[in-house]
Amino acid sequence: MPKNKITLDHIAHHNARRMAFFLNGVDDELVEIPFHWREMKMADHIRAACKFVSTTAKTPLTITVYFCDSYADATDIAKANALPTTAHAKWSINGDLMYLIESEDTEKLTDVLSFFAGRE
């Protein structure tokens, strides 16, 4: 039984339902938190965004999702905002969805990143 029952009905993007599927497949219990994505560089190319944090994990997990118009826009937004790529933070793109995964648990970070990239 999934720990999450996330819906992204408040996001008007054709991939909102697909991203909800991915988020619901994460092992950690997630809760959505507010953040100020409209202040980012190239925010006019972001249709919507959401940010989730784990609520019960020993090692917290943060997932930020950006709903863009295209793969090219997502790439440009990531570069313009210098999204981090470190041992504890990695971003990736799946079509017009860009996501940033953050966790001190590098195995968890890699698992979530792989899950988001490789499952439909």
Beta strands, then each sheet from edge to edge (+ up, - down):
strand 1: 30-33
strand 2: 46-54
strand 3: 61-68
strand 4: 89-94
strand 5: 97-103
sheet 1: 1+ 2- 3+ 5- 4+
end
